[in-house]
């Protein structure tokens, strides 16, 4: 049975996982400090033979394993809001997005799908979390579904009790403001078995696996 997974979701010490206002210059709002220690080269297929295999890099690399489709919020796809109009925006990732799977962008505004030669395709969908997840599962053909963020969209799936695994990373910074993952999720930890490991970078990796009967 396929699982619904969250990977590499960075969170500040005061609980924020993104900035409040996304712009072309600040894709995650005023929360860039969350990614000061993040090495995403493995996600983009960049190999460095001289790079050490660290806890941070090893856990980051789980991002693509067994994934057949992704769901993301509109603010992860781009900074726009409202109707798309004649906008030719194709995402933050250029002509070769690293995903190589179907992606379902949650939005109230319809738009034609966007396809890339490397197997990545963006589909713009409206509806509750359960319906979007059903579409993603059909596209994933038995593989797992990744919830790509941001925190507001992940929260929707947590509120609907649809998440099987989360890899959260506490980054030792205080933002003071932003978008919280945890609003309205009191007692969430009771649904999961939780492990954690601290890396040499000062980050704490939390692995949340849904409890099974």
Buried (B, 14 or more C-beta within 10 A) or exposed (E): EBBBBBBBBBBBEEBBBBBEEBEEEEBBBBBEBBBEBBBEEBBEEEEEEEEEEEBBBEBBBBBBEEBBBBBBBBBBBBBBEEEBEEEEEBBEEEEEBBBBBBBBBBBEEEBEEBEBEEEBBBBBBEEEBEEBBEBBBEBBEEBBBBBBBBBBBBBBBBBEEBBBBBBBBBBEBEBEEBBBBBEEEEEBEEBBEEEEEEBEBEBBBBBBBBEEE
